[in-house]
Amino acid sequence: MLIIILKFLVQFLALIFLMSLEKVIGLPWFSVLIGLIWLDSFEKKSQVALLTLLGLFLASIFNLSLGLSLVLFTIGIVFVKLGQAFIADKRRRFLLASLVINLLLLWIMGFSLTGLSLTQLVLSYFLIVFGLRIFYRK
Amino acid sequence: MLKILLQARLKKLEPFWGLFLWCLLIFFLELVGLVQPVKILTQNLTKPLLSLNTNLVQAALTPYQELRHSYKAARRVQDLERKFAEASARLGELEQLKLENQKLRALLENSDRTLSPTQISTPILSYGQPAIDAGSNQGIDQFSPVLVEKTMVGLVSQALPDFSYVELLYQAKTQPVLAQTETGVQGLVKGDGKRVLLTELPADAVLEIGQRIETVGQKGIDRGLLIGRVRSIETGQSAGVKTVTIEQYVSFYDAVIVEVR
């Protein structure tokens, strides 16, 4: 039980660290995807609490509305779980949900699309595709 | 058929109705202001992580910045030598003015209290969305000027309780700042997304490359804050106004600590 709790804490802290790093350099391209994968791996009953915790940290780090952060993640995770009719491959659903959420965050936070943010997008795309191939087998 | 399809879809969403209702409840709690204290507490908890990551990014970017600066080093050294000579010439004059000022103040107020505005030094928390580690609790107001090495680089756009967001002068959405050159030509400092510009200058204004540009003084912004120097002069298409590109020798992204007045 203790190991499970520790594992959860380490995962959560790693996610928050990644989120804050991406806040420093730009948009949360990678951490939104990791957050969706993390939420998807837990049982339905705990998703409300985890979603709230995740949304709270995203909202705090990027100074967004908490309700908006929750809605974005909720729609994202629903699409990932139930979107087989649109896209059969779950990995592609993760990628699409992550991309759309990040584009919305870009629009909401008023980021301009500069060379730096485009470079981050391209690099993050490669990291996401590479990471999904290695770490996510479902 | 459509009705059956819709019913099937809604049935699939049943496990998630709880989540959607939870989101609505959070929206309502946010509307009445109950979420804000929790969010402020979480922001304070995440600040050490943001500081750590800022230091990591700064350490990672330092070699690249050193390389970039060394490429322009020769020109910068010549420019610095010229500025040093000018500054030395003005130093004697300023020392004299300072002595006179102190004597006058002593006569008028019978006290040695300084009248310079409060300066707050604060580390940078984020570069992607520029933010600093001080907010309204530390006395920072919206539209306070942000300085790097005594040069104004931006304004505080939003002052939260414990940290603030900054809009840099080169950004297009930053509030214009009233400024003037050494010869007294006044204009508005704006950004176009890449450069800091001094605009709305009369077509017959006398301008020279290298002239200092300082703030004139407006609500929340003191007079005499250095913004930069004239790098290039452009005449508008209608030839009715001139626009000056301002060279700032410091950058928010190269700084570790900034000043807010």
Interface residues (C-beta under 8 A of the other chain):
Chain A: I16 F17 S20 L21 E22 K23 V24 I25 G26 L27 K44 Q47 V48 L51 T52 G55 L56 F57 A59 S60 I61 F62 N63 S65 L66 G67 L70 V71 T74 V78 L82 M109 G110 F111 S112 S117
Chain B: K12 L13 P15 F16 G18 L19 F20 W22 C23 I26 F27 E30 V35 V38 K39 T42 Q43 L45 T46 L49 L50 L52 N53 T54 L56 V57 L125 S126 Y127 G128 Q129 Q158 L160 Y165 Q171 A172 K173 G193
